[in-house]
């Protein structure tokens, strides 16, 4: 009990010191600070905006690790290591009620971007109004002279412009949007193209994204960059060369084998149809859909029933995996014919696809991150040996990097790798100049 109290005190002191260092570093920086939040699309906005701004100035984007701890480390440690930059972009994620406000008050953004309000983390928020209130904290923390970039098509986001003293601009499909997206078209293998109408004309964009729904993060990033004074021609060129994020409709084409659309970073119910629509519009000789965990609806048989009914009209085969694979509602005829396959683990899915793959077929891997279904695609290009069904790690397998090491050896492997790095540093210290 005493040790537990000491650990809490120690962590509290560490947190106080981190916060003090972060606030001090933030107050000294001359960078333009940009905060990005929203129920979906914020990681892509952060990464794409960072890529666009890198063609205009120096930039430090912090995405995926979107907590107060990672923000503090960005401000007092990583920014110092990278030197003074022109722009800092931070993705602010909501883990529960009151989680964004302290991040916003530490970041003190000059620009706040809000993509959408949807009912993710249902257990924590319960209602859309609660989600909107949480996201609004980023807008409320804007610095004097700053501005908000808001989704004109989402009433909960658009409502954030009310009652604020800051300027706001909007993006969306709506005619009233300051940056209006139109002519949106994508049908894999043809990538997303769209037009952005704004006060100075029309900006035509060719993107690397495989689906139409990526118009939203593209429009949000482009609107922000234009407001910051980046030339339109620079934006178009940078968008065309962007490398999409891993596990967010990532495309992996195997020579002589299948093509994968890897969408395994998250699977909120509100966006599941976007992935299925992407598959419906895609052109391929054969299509298969692998569905794992639906976020926040692990126990909802109705959700899995609906997803299967939709998926079976699109794909030649639907594969359910994970602890909820039994909730598909697939009939015996579909099971007997192979239209539906129920498999418990990602390794079983991988083995099944390896046995039955057809050259050129298109396979969608869709799940929340806990199953790490990206391993099914990685197994075609790497010797995947980590097949534990649920490892507990939040980052994707590419970020973890240990997928070629059996899970039970991860701890020893990391310890040995850390020890080897220390020895290399010591040797460099004592070897002297050459």
LOBAMI-899322 format. One line per 5 residues: their letters; for each residue x, y, z of C-alpha. Coordinates in pm, whole numbers, padded with zeros to 5 digits. Layout:
BEGIN
A	X Y Z  ...
***
This chain:
BEGIN
XXXXX	00000 00000 00000  00283 00238 00097  00473 00158 -00223  00161 00224 -00429  00122 00566 -00264
XXXXX	00487 00648 -00330  00447 00550 -00694  00143 00779 -00726  00334 01066 -00565  00633 01002 -00791
XXXXX	00416 00995 -01103  00237 01311 -00989  00570 01492 -00952  00689 01367 -01289  00366 01486 -01448
XXXXX	00403 01828 -01285  00761 01863 -01411  00662 01752 -01762  00378 02004 -01764  00602 02285 -01641
XXXXX	00868 02212 -01906  00600 02185 -02177  00434 02517 -02086  00772 02690 -02076  00872 02549 -02416
XXXXX	00533 02644 -02564  00564 03003 -02440  00906 03042 -02603  00816 02894 -02942  00740 03118 -03238
XXXXX	00572 02836 -03432  00211 02835 -03549  00035 02569 -03341  -00244 02369 -03506  -00476 02132 -03319
XXXXX	-00682 01870 -03502  -00969 01676 -03347  -01283 01489 -03452  -01440 01147 -03426  -01278 01028 -03749
XXXXX	-01029 01156 -04003  -00807 01351 -03763  -00497 01135 -03812  -00518 01167 -04189  -00578 01543 -04164
XXXXX	-00275 01580 -03935  -00048 01373 -04158  -00167 01528 -04485  -00155 01883 -04352  00195 01818 -04221
XXXXX	00300 01691 -04564  00150 01998 -04736  00309 02245 -04494  00647 02073 -04529  00651 02208 -04886
XXXXX	00606 02560 -04752  00812 02564 -04431  00945 02347 -04149  00686 02143 -03962  00656 01899 -03673
XXXXX	00343 01680 -03684  00243 01470 -03381  -00022 01212 -03465  -00160 00878 -03344  -00002 00923 -02997
XXXXX	-00265 01184 -02911  -00261 01211 -02533  -00159 01483 -02286  00162 01292 -02212  00262 01277 -02579
XXXXX	00176 01647 -02623  00398 01745 -02329  00682 01535 -02469  00632 01699 -02810  00660 02047 -02661
XXXXX	00959 02012 -02431  01154 01720 -02580  01087 01638 -02946  01055 01999 -03064  01385 02081 -02893
XXXXX	01550 01787 -03064  01415 01894 -03404  01491 02264 -03352  01259 02560 -03405  00995 02496 -03669
XXXXX	00736 02707 -03848  00439 02482 -03771  00347 02230 -03501  00043 02009 -03567  -00106 01799 -03288
XXXXX	-00383 01541 -03315  -00599 01563 -03003  -00792 01246 -02928  -01072 01214 -02672  -01041 00918 -02437
XXXXX	-01317 01034 -02204  -01503 01335 -02073  -01262 01620 -01996  -00963 01470 -02178  -00925 01731 -02457
XXXXX	-00948 02048 -02244  -00610 02007 -02067  -00444 01926 -02399  -00600 02232 -02561  -00493 02455 -02273
XXXXX	-00136 02323 -02303  -00125 02347 -02684  -00286 02696 -02701  -00357 02655 -03073  -00358 02929 -03335
XXXXX	-00569 02700 -03557  -00830 02442 -03449  -00956 02188 -03703  -01266 01977 -03627  -01355 01699 -03873
XXXXX	-01681 01551 -03742  -01880 01451 -03437  -01989 01089 -03414  -02076 00861 -03124  -01746 00681 -03069
XXXXX	-01642 00572 -02719  -02010 00521 -02646  -01941 00398 -02295  -01770 00725 -02205  -01985 00983 -02385
XXXXX	-02336 00834 -02431  -02464 01121 -02655  -02350 01323 -02956  -02391 01640 -02754  -02133 01519 -02504
XXXXX	-01890 01435 -02786  -01942 01781 -02940  -01883 01949 -02605  -01558 01759 -02568  -01431 01850 -02917
XXXXX	-01530 02214 -02875  -01266 02254 -02603  -01004 02281 -02877  -01191 02571 -03042  -01241 02745 -02706
XXXXX	-00865 02740 -02646  -00780 02931 -02966  -00534 03216 -02923  -00620 03577 -03016  -00613 03614 -03393
XXXXX	-00655 03240 -03441  -00923 03065 -03642  -01124 02743 -03652  -01167 02516 -03956  -01506 02346 -03922
XXXXX	-01709 02085 -04110  -02004 02269 -04266  -02198 01944 -04317  -02199 01844 -03950  -02438 02056 -03738
XXXXX	-02258 01965 -03417  -01928 02089 -03563  -02078 02393 -03733  -02236 02488 -03403  -01890 02538 -03256
XXXXX	-01869 02870 -03445  -02148 03010 -03229  -02057 03197 -02915  -01687 03223 -02997  -01493 03541 -03058
XXXXX	-01264 03372 -03307  -01289 03364 -03684  -01407 03041 -03843  -01398 02899 -04194  -01585 02595 -04319
XXXXX	-01529 02304 -04554  -01771 02044 -04686  -02019 01954 -04957  -02262 02226 -04856  -02308 02523 -05089
XXXXX	-02248 02749 -04790  -01903 02603 -04720  -01609 02841 -04767  -01416 02550 -04917  -01666 02336 -05107
XXXXX	-01573 01989 -05232  -01729 01865 -05557  -01671 01618 -05843  -01565 01354 -05591  -01480 01028 -05765
XXXXX	-01288 00714 -05675  -01329 00349 -05768  -01027 00139 -05681  -00782 00097 -05854  -00868 00455 -05965
XXXXX	-00772 00688 -05681  -00963 00980 -05537  -00998 01300 -05738  -01196 01606 -05633  -01234 01980 -05678
XXXXX	-01220 02243 -05403  -01414 02564 -05474  -01288 02864 -05277  -01274 03240 -05297  -00985 03242 -05549
XXXXX	-01126 02979 -05785  -01125 02602 -05816  -00841 02375 -05705  -00827 02036 -05882  -00674 01759 -05672
XXXXX	-00546 01410 -05753  -00488 01208 -05435  -00342 00864 -05352  -00652 00758 -05154  -00850 00451 -05272
XXXXX	-01197 00567 -05160  -01432 00862 -05191  -01475 00919 -04817  -01120 01054 -04794  -01252 01374 -04953
XXXXX	-01333 01500 -04602  -00983 01489 -04445  -00841 01610 -04778  -01075 01911 -04784  -01002 01990 -04417
XXXXX	-00624 01982 -04469  -00642 02181 -04794  -00871 02447 -04643  -00633 02490 -04350  -00328 02517 -04575
XXXXX	-00495 02775 -04800  -00597 02982 -04496  -00233 02973 -04382  -00120 03116 -04714  00025 02809 -04883
XXXXX	00009 02856 -05264  -00259 02645 -05435  -00007 02490 -05677  00211 02379 -05385  -00089 02220 -05218
XXXXX	-00194 02027 -05530  00161 01896 -05580  00200 01792 -05216  -00140 01619 -05200  -00048 01411 -05505
XXXXX	00273 01285 -05338  00128 01209 -04995  00185 00860 -04854  -00138 00745 -04681  -00119 00623 -04324
XXXXX	-00066 00258 -04244  -00378 00052 -04173  -00618 00327 -04285  -00735 00187 -04619  -00368 00117 -04692
XXXXX	-00316 -00053 -05028  -00086 -00355 -05051  -00052 -00525 -05390  00120 -00865 -05399  00294 -00955 -05726
XXXXX	00111 -01258 -05863  -00116 -01259 -05559  -00407 -01068 -05405  -00451 -00697 -05346  -00526 -00588 -04989
XXXXX	-00713 -00286 -04859  -00593 -00278 -04499  -00834 -00082 -04278  -00750 -00214 -03933  -00672 00096 -03726
XXXXX	-01032 00134 -03604  -01382 00018 -03689  -01646 00250 -03543  -01998 00155 -03641  -02074 00495 -03794
XXXXX	-01800 00452 -04058  -01829 00081 -04137  -02043 00149 -04444  -01767 00371 -04586  -01532 00075 -04608
XXXXX	-01804 -00145 -04755  -01894 00125 -05009  -01527 00142 -05110  -01538 -00231 -05185  -01870 -00202 -05370
XXXXX	-01727 00060 -05608  -01393 -00114 -05657  -01321 -00310 -05973  -01175 -00657 -05921  -01230 -01007 -06061
XXXXX	-01299 -01137 -05712  -01371 -00962 -05382  -01346 -01085 -05025  -01421 -00904 -04700  -01267 -00999 -04364
XXXXX	-01447 -00844 -04066  -01314 -00857 -03711  -01417 -00638 -03419  -01665 -00348 -03449  -01565 -00077 -03201
XXXXX	-01794 -00017 -02901  -02040 -00281 -03023  -01864 -00601 -02923  -02185 -00754 -02789  -02432 -00628 -03050
XXXXX	-02555 -00921 -03256  -02774 -00684 -03459  -02474 -00482 -03578  -02287 -00792 -03695  -02603 -00923 -03865
XXXXX	-02645 -00600 -04058  -02278 -00588 -04154  -02295 -00940 -04295  -02612 -00876 -04494  -02445 -00572 -04653
XXXXX	-02108 -00738 -04710  -02249 -01053 -04875  -02409 -00839 -05148  -02069 -00690 -05229  -01819 -00973 -05190
XXXXX	-01779 -01324 -05323  -01682 -01437 -04975  -01721 -01284 -04628  -01496 -01400 -04345  -01577 -01321 -03982
XXXXX	-01305 -01356 -03721  -01249 -01288 -03353  -01465 -01342 -03047  -01774 -01208 -03227  -01746 -01418 -03543
XXXXX	-02048 -01621 -03430  -02274 -01312 -03444  -02287 -01290 -03826  -02631 -01442 -03867  -02510 -01620 -04181
XXXXX	-02743 -01897 -04296  -02642 -02260 -04338  -02658 -02233 -04716  -02396 -01954 -04714  -02177 -02158 -04483
XXXXX	-02206 -02472 -04695  -02133 -02288 -05018  -01833 -02101 -04877  -02003 -01763 -04918  -01944 -01721 -04545
XXXXX	-01650 -01849 -04342  -01619 -01824 -03964  -01264 -01838 -03825  -01154 -01765 -03470  -00806 -01615 -03504
XXXXX	-00611 -01393 -03745  -00369 -01679 -03805  -00656 -01902 -03921  -00768 -01623 -04154  -00415 -01590 -04290
XXXXX	-00384 -01965 -04349  -00724 -01974 -04522  -00640 -01685 -04755  -00296 -01828 -04834  -00465 -02156 -04939
XXXXX	-00742 -02000 -05146  -00595 -01677 -05285  -00653 -01586 -05649  -00417 -01354 -05835  -00559 -01002 -05861
XXXXX	-00846 -01054 -05615  -00927 -00768 -05377  -00941 -00838 -05003  -01065 -00587 -04745  -00931 -00635 -04392
XXXXX	-01161 -00441 -04158  -01145 -00441 -03778  -01069 -00235 -03473  -00702 -00238 -03381  -00709 -00503 -03109
XXXXX	-00704 -00798 -03354  -00418 -00659 -03566  -00564 -00805 -03884  -00291 -00625 -04078  -00084 -00936 -04007
XXXXX	-00290 -01120 -04270  -00149 -00887 -04536  00198 -00864 -04381  00228 -01244 -04397  00259 -01215 -04778
XXXXX	00574 -01004 -04755  00721 -01099 -04414  00772 -01407 -04200  00506 -01324 -03941  00557 -01523 -03622
XXXXX	00354 -01316 -03375  00003 -01459 -03403  -00133 -01410 -03051  -00503 -01328 -03107  -00501 -01015 -02885
XXXXX	-00165 -00872 -02776  -00291 -00562 -02594  -00072 -00321 -02789  -00245 -00011 -02926  -00001 00065 -03208
XXXXX	-00016 -00120 -03539  00218 -00408 -03619  00428 -00188 -03847  00493 00058 -03563  00555 -00219 -03311
XXXXX	00791 -00390 -03556  00799 -00721 -03368  00568 -00924 -03591  00856 -01150 -03699  00923 -01240 -03334
XXXXX	00695 -01482 -03144  00486 -01288 -02893  00620 -01477 -02591  00973 -01361 -02684  00887 -00992 -02727
XXXXX	00997 -00886 -02378  01336 -01056 -02399  01387 -00932 -02754  01317 -00571 -02656  01542 -00601 -02350
XXXXX	01829 -00737 -02563  01779 -00469 -02827  01785 -00198 -02561  02102 -00344 -02408  02268 -00357 -02751
XXXXX	02186 00012 -02810  02339 00106 -02476  02660 -00083 -02559  02681 00089 -02896  02649 00430 -02728
XXXXX	02916 00342 -02473  03155 00223 -02743  03104 00546 -02934  03168 00749 -02617  03495 00577 -02532
XXXX	03628 00507 -02880  03695 00879 -02933  03718 01057 -03269  03839 00857 -03564
***
